[in-house]
């Protein structure tokens, strides 16, 4: 059962990265840091998480939120 949960979690992460790749705007690091507030990271680290698909749940969630906001702005 542990393997099934891991597979499901990996699938969710992969889907988030696909969405991020599709909808993240060109300039996103400052927006990610606004969402992270006290946990702000360097722009280099944020780009590294995005490009190398590193697992940092807070940064991934912030990237996803920025991509979602960009999608909403583009579609309206």
Helices and strands as residue ranges (DSSP letters): H 2-23, H 29-36, G 37-39, H 43-52, H 57-75
